[in-house]
Every structure is written in C-alpha cells, then in structure tokens.
Amino acid sequence: MLITDILGTRSDLSAEELSALTEERLVLDNLELTKRIQRGTTDAGREIGLRLPSSIRELRDGDVLHRDETTLITVQAAPTDVIVIKPISTYEMGVVAHSLGNRHLQAQFFDADSEYGQPVMVVQYDHTVEHHLDHLEVAYSREDRVMPEAFRHAEHSH
C-alpha cells in the first residue's frame, strides 16, 4: 500500500467512528517521523510505503494515513529518550540554554501549564549533556516521552 497524503488526525474521529474501525498503527521513532519517503510495517503486519509531499514537514503521533470502511491506519510515535531540564530560575535557564545552544541541540520548551507542571527545557538524551547538567548542578530527569514534535538536526551557519 502506498500512502501519499495525511488524511487528518485520530483525535478528529469520534469514539463511535473509532469503535467501528480496526486500527493498525505504524510505529515510528524520532528519525522516522522526519522522513517523507520510507517503508514500514504496521503492528498488524501490513507493509506500507510513504511518499508524502514536500509540504509535509514531519509525521505526528495520531496522523491518519489510511481509512476505509473497516480499517484505520495511524502513526504512533515511539517514545524518545530525553532529558527534562528543570531550572529553578531564569538565570539557571539562561546558563543552560546558552551552553547547550553552543552544541546546536534542538530543544523543546514547555510552560508550567503543560503536563510537566513547571517550565522545562527538553532535549534528546546525550551522556555529555547529562554530565554537563550534573556539573552545573541543574535539576533534570531522564525520561521516555512521546514528543509533540520530532527532534531534527539543528542546521546552522556562522
């Protein structure tokens, strides 16, 4: 089966619609979420190919890839190994953001009203980052999280 577009998101479907369909999931890791052209196998063993338009920057958890009268195929983002950085002050966040920014790491930021319950900075796990945070004595935790956006390689120029 060749998929050439995203048909919406799973959250757009009602509970009644979902209960009437057999759902298959295409589980993708962080890197795979950023690829528009690839092959994969759903959790039910169906092989599919993706050839998505360039206007689609990345796949997201819950994206609908296929729907017919009986079947729904959705994307399921695999959890990513991340470091959740929990600064106690604006100063501490500034020091961390500056030092990690020099490494060109992509970060995602969340406010206190997020599922984290406090302002945090989230980066992909890296043992050198963990060591650096230990050295700075900044609070953090290592977690497996399904992120709202994929981490992409940070492109830059000087």
N, C-alpha and C positions, 0 to 999 in steps of 0.2 A: 504494500500500500504506500503510495506517495502522498505526502502532506505538503501542500503549497501555501497554506494560509492558516492563521489562528482564527477560530470561529467565535471567540468570546472567552469568558471565564466561567469556571464551575460555579462561582458564587452568584452568577446571574440566573441560575436554574433554581426552580422551586424544589422543595422536598418531594412533592408529588412527581415532578418530572424526573428527579434523580432516582426515585424508587422504581420507576417504570423502565429504567435502563440498566444494562450490565456495564459496569465501569471497568475499564482497563487503564492502567497507569504506566506511563513511560517515565521511569525514574532517571533523573539526570543530575550529575554532580555540578559543582560550580562552573568548571570549564565548559562542560557540555551545554549549559544554559546560554552561553555566549556564541554558540556555533549555529549558523543559519542552515548549513548543509551538513548532514550526518545521517547515519543509520543507527537504528536502535531496535530493541525488542521490549514489548510491553510485559507487564507482570503475568499476563496470560499466555505469553509465548508468541505473540503476533509480531512479525518483523515489519518495521516501517522505515521509510526514508523521509527525511525532511529536506525540502528545498524551498526555503522561505524567502520572500522578497527582501531586498536590502533595506527597506523601510522598517523592518522589524529588528530592533537593536539586540534584543535578548528574549529568551523564553522565561516565563514566570510560573511559580507554583500555581496550579489550578487552570492554566491555559487549556482551552478545549481545542484539540487537534482534529477530532473527527466525531461526528454524531450522525446516526441514522435511527431507524425506528426502534432498534433494540440495543444498540451499543454506543457507549460514550468513551472516547479515549482522551485522557487528560495528562498534563505534565505534573509530575510530583518531584519537587526539588528535594534532593538529598541534603541532609544536614551538613553544614560546613564546620570544620574545626576552627573556632575563633577565640580571640582574646577580647573580653569585655572589660574595657578600661573605665574605672570608676573614680574620677578625680574628686577631691574634696574642696577644690577652689578653682576659680578662674585662672589663677597663676599656675597651678599644677597642670590644668588642662593645656594652657599655653605652652608650657615647657614640653609636655608630652607631644602635643601636636607639632611643634616646631622640630623636635628631634626626630620624630617618625616621618614627618614630611620630607626631611632630607633623604630619607630612604626611598621615597616615591611609592610608599604603600598606599593603596586605596583604603579609605576608611568610610564607615557609615556612622552617622550621628543620630542619637535618639534623645528626646526630651523626657522630663520627669513623668509626663502623662503616657508614656509608652509602656509596653509590657515589662520593661526593665525597672520601672518605678523610680528612676533617677536619671539625670543627664549622663549619658555614656558615649564613649567612642568605641567602635567595634572594628577590629582588623582581623585578617586571616591569621591563624596561628603561625608563629615563627619562633623558634627557640631563642634567637638573638633578641627579638622584641621582648620576650618573657624575661630574659636576663637583664635587659636594659631597664625594664619596669621594676624588677627587684632592686637593681642598683639605685634607682630614683626613689624607691620606697613608695611607689604609687599602687593603690589598691586595684586589683583586677581579678578576673576569674577566667578559667579556660572552660569553654562550653561547646557543645554541638548544637548549632542553630540553623533553622531554615531561614535564610535571609530574604528580605523583601526584594533585593536586587542582587545580581551576581557581582562578585568582585572581579574587576577587569584589570589587566595590566595597565599601570599608570604611564601613559605616554607623556613625554616632556621634552623640552629643549631649553638650552641655556643661552 
